[in-house]
Amino acid sequence: MAAPADVTIKNLTGEWTMEKNISDPSDPILTFQGVGWVTRKAISLATVTLIIKEYSDSQDAKLMHVDIDQVLTGGLKGTSEKRQTDWVEREHTDHIFGKLMGRSRLIRGSKGDDGKVRPAVDINTKIDDPKVKQFLRGEILIDGSPCEGFLVDNEGEEYGEGEGLFLQSFVVNQDAGYGWTAEQIWGFETINGQRYHTRRVVVAKDGQFKMARLVYTYVKRLDA
């Protein structure tokens, strides 16, 4: 179902399922990250469900915690991650992506030359190609065609100047021989007339990169 209007980047708590039919293919990115064929095949056949719990820090209301359990059908073990939006690097290890060093933060949006509000993101991906920033900001789709991009929810005033609110994530793989980076911008977009949670992802390594927009449909609220 479409994500309700009160489900926002500051309130992602709930159960979500990846809509593979309207997401970009994830296999090219997983291959680029060194994920083996058997695992990639299992992921392609599985239903991917996210159980998200988001809450404010007990000491700082502007600091958000985002705890995610990824559940996969077909017997493939899922992953768990705990994010904090303070842009502090933290180590994380899982059986699919290996040893990672990552950080996350909430960012606001600003109007571009076209008058549309886009995430005011400082790109961390070390790729000298304008498509990386254009894609992460929601200016273009994976094929380079222009798009409406992210919706701008009325929240985030406490985070300073700008409009709306988005989440930026940047991860560096620490395993020898891999060394890829992954940058994401999270928000909401209207696709086929429905409001979906989307994550725009750019994975880079050795001067090359892969991109994908992952789309999630809202399933239900979590019991308190």
N, C-alpha and C positions, 0 to 999 in steps of 0.2 A: 504494500500500500504506500501511498505518498506520505512523506514525512510531514507530520502536523506542524503548524506554524510555530508552536512553542518549543519544538525540538530544534535546538540551535547548536552552534559550536560550543557554547557554554553549558549546554544541556543535551549531551549525546547519550545519556543513560537510556538503555533499552536493548532490544534484540534486533539485529540487522542481518540481512542476507544479501550476498553479492548477486547483482543482476548481470549474469554473464552475457545475456543476449544484447545488452546495450552498453556493456563495458568494452574497452579495447582489449584485444587478446593479451593475456598475461604471460603466455609461454615464451615470447621473445625476450621479455625482461628476465624471467626465471632462468632461461638458458644463459643469458648474459651474466647472471649472478653465479653461474656454476652449479645450479641445482640439477641433479641427475635426472635422466630420462624417466626412470620408474616413478620418482617422486612427482615430476612434472605431469606425467600421465595420470597419476592418482588425483592430483589437484584439479586437473582439467575435467575429470569425471565427478568430482565431489561437489556437494553443496557446501558452500562456505558461509558459516554463520559467525557473527561477531556478537559477543555479550559484553556490552560496554557499561562501565560505571564511572561517571564523572562527578567530581565533588570538589569544593573549595578546600584549601589548606586550612587547618585549624588556627594557624598563626597569621596567615596572610590571605585575605579573601580574594585577592586578585590572582593568586597562584592556584591553578587548577591541576588536579590529579586525574589522569585518564587511564583506567585499568581495563585492559582488553583481554578476553579469552576468545581465541579463534577455535571454532569447532568444525571439524571436517567429517563428512560422511564417508563410508567406504572403508573404515578401519584405519585411516591415516591419522596419526597423532597430530593434534593442533598445536598452537603456540600460545604463549601468554606474554604480555608486556605491560609495563607500568611506566607511564609517561608523567613528567612534571613540566609545566610550562614556564620554567625559569631560565631556559637556554644554558643550562649547566650540563656538561658532558657526563653521561653515565654509561657504564658497561652493561651489555646485555648479551646473553648467549642462548641460542635455541638450535634445535636439531635440523632446521631447514636452512637458515641463513648464516649459521656459524657465530663467530665472536664479533660483536659489534660495539661501536662507540657512538652514541647518539644523543641528540638534544632536541628540545621542542620549545616553541614559544607561540604566544598569541600575537597577531599583528592586525593592524587596521587597514582600511582601504583608502585610496585617493583617486580623484578623477583624472583620467588621461586626456589626451588630445581629442578623443572622440566623445568626451563628456560622460563616459561610463566609469563607474567606480570599479577599480581592480585592486587586488591585494598589493599593498605597498611593501613588496618583498625585496630584501637584499639577498640576491641569489648567491648561494654557497658553492654550487656545482661549477667545477673548473673546466668549463667548455666555452670556447669563443664562438658561439653560434646564437644568433638572436632568437631562434625558435625555442630555445630552452626557456628563456624568460617569458616569451609570449605564451607558451603552452602553460607554464606554471601559473601565470597571472590570469589565465582563462581567456586570452585574446583569440586563440586559435585551437582547432581540434588537431588530432594526431596527423591528419593529412595536410595540415597547413591552411585549411579553409577557416575563415573568420567565424566567430560564434559569439553568442550573448555573454557567455561566461558565468561567473558566480552571481548568485543572488546576494543582496545586501540587506541583512537583517538589522533591525533597530536595536542594537546592543553594542557594548564595548566602550562607552564613554569614559569609563574609569581607566582605560588604557591609553588615553592621550588623544591627540588630534587625529581626525580622520573619520571614516564612515565604516559601519559594519565591523565584523570580526572574523578572522580566519586563523587557522593553525598551520604553522610551518614546522616541518621536521627535517632534520638532516642527520644521516647515518653514514659512518665510515666502517667498512668491513676490515677487520684486523687480521684475518687469516692469511698466512703466507701463500702467495700465488694468486690471490683473488683481488683484494685491494679496490673493490668498487665502492662508489658512493651512491646514496639514494636520497633524493630530496623530494619532499611532498608538500603540497598545499591542500588543506582540507577546507571544504565549504559545502554549499548547497547549490544545485543547478536545476533549472527546469528542463526536462527532457521528455519529449512527446506529451507535453502539457502537464506533467507530473513533477512534483518537487522531490528530488532525491539528494541524499548525502553523496558527495563525490570526493575522490582523492586523486589529484593529478600527480603523477609520479615520473621523475626522470632519474634513470640509473646511468652512471657514467664510469668509464674505465679506459685508460690509455688513449684519451682523446676522442673516444667514440661514446655514443649514448643511445639509449632506448627510452621511449616515452609510452605512457598509458594513462588513460582516465578510467579509474575503477568506480563503479556505480553501485550504491547500496540502497536497498529498499527497506523501509521501516516495517518491522513485524509486530512488535508490541512493547508496551512498557514493562519494566521489571517490577515485581512485587517488592514493596519496601521491606 
